[in-house]
């Protein structure tokens, strides 16, 4: 699968969660996402759970909108936050858990 390059995701697109995605939080602060159409699932660490909850709360959103929140919550610099968010969004797009939409 061809992934969208980082610049186009952050500058031209918004993402929204698939309506066919189910999130299950686990007792240890981690979680699991499942696309009920494809049966693809993705295990989430605590940082990914935080990002997923932000995506759900602001659906749809531009991935770069998550950078300040991630920096503040986890005390990381903007470059590290950008890299983590990009990797997370690209993987969820690949699994059809998120989809890119045109920025309106």
C-alpha positions in Angstrom: 0.0 0.0 0.0 1.3 3.5 -0.9 1.3 5.8 2.2 0.7 9.5 1.8 3.9 11.4 2.5 4.1 13.2 5.8 3.9 16.7 4.4 0.6 16.0 2.6 -1.0 14.4 5.6 -0.1 17.4 7.8 -0.7 20.2 5.4 -3.6 19.0 3.1 -5.6 16.4 5.0 -7.8 15.8 7.9 -8.5 12.3 9.2 -11.6 10.8 10.6 -12.2 7.5 12.3 -14.0 4.7 10.5 -17.6 4.3 11.8 -16.8 0.6 11.8 -14.0 0.9 14.3 -14.4 -0.2 17.9 -12.1 0.9 20.7 -11.7 -1.2 23.8 -9.7 0.3 26.7 -7.9 -2.2 28.9 -7.3 -2.0 32.7 -3.6 -1.3 32.4 -4.2 1.9 30.4 -3.5 0.3 27.0 -6.2 -0.5 24.5 -7.2 -2.2 21.2 -8.8 -0.9 18.1 -10.8 -3.2 15.8 -12.2 -2.5 12.3 -15.2 -4.8 12.2 -15.3 -4.9 8.4 -11.7 -5.9 7.8 -11.1 -7.6 11.2 -7.8 -5.7 11.4 -6.9 -4.9 15.0 -4.2 -2.7 16.5 -2.9 -2.7 20.0 -2.4 0.7 21.6 0.1 1.7 24.2 -0.8 4.4 26.7 0.4 7.2 24.4 -1.7 5.8 21.5 -4.7 5.5 23.7 -4.3 9.2 24.6 -4.1 10.0 20.8 -7.0 7.9 19.9 -9.2 9.5 22.6 -8.2 12.9 21.2 -9.1 11.7 17.6 -12.5 10.5 18.8 -13.2 13.7 20.7 -12.3 16.0 17.7 -13.3 13.7 14.8 -12.5 14.8 12.1 -9.2 16.6 12.7 -5.9 17.6 11.1 -3.2 15.4 12.6 -1.0 18.5 13.3 -3.7 19.6 15.7 -2.5 16.9 18.1 1.1 18.1 18.3 0.6 20.7 21.1 -1.5 18.4 23.1 1.0 15.5 22.9 3.9 17.8 23.7 2.2 19.1 26.8 0.9 15.7 28.0 4.1 13.7 27.5 6.7 16.5 27.7 8.2 15.8 24.2 9.4 18.2 21.6 7.4 19.1 18.5 9.6 17.0 16.2 9.2 13.9 18.3 5.4 14.5 18.6 5.1 15.1 14.8 7.0 11.8 14.1 4.9 9.8 16.5 1.6 11.2 15.3 2.6 10.7 11.7 3.5 7.0 12.3 0.3 6.4 14.3 -2.0 8.0 11.7 -0.3 6.3 8.7 -0.6 2.8 10.4 -4.3 3.4 11.2 -5.0 4.5 7.6 -3.3 1.4 6.4 -5.5 -0.7 8.6 -8.6 1.3 7.5 -9.2 2.4 11.1 -8.8 6.1 10.0 -9.3 7.6 6.6 -7.9 10.8 5.1 -10.4 13.4 3.9 -9.8 16.7 2.2 -9.3 19.6 4.5 -12.4 21.8 4.2 
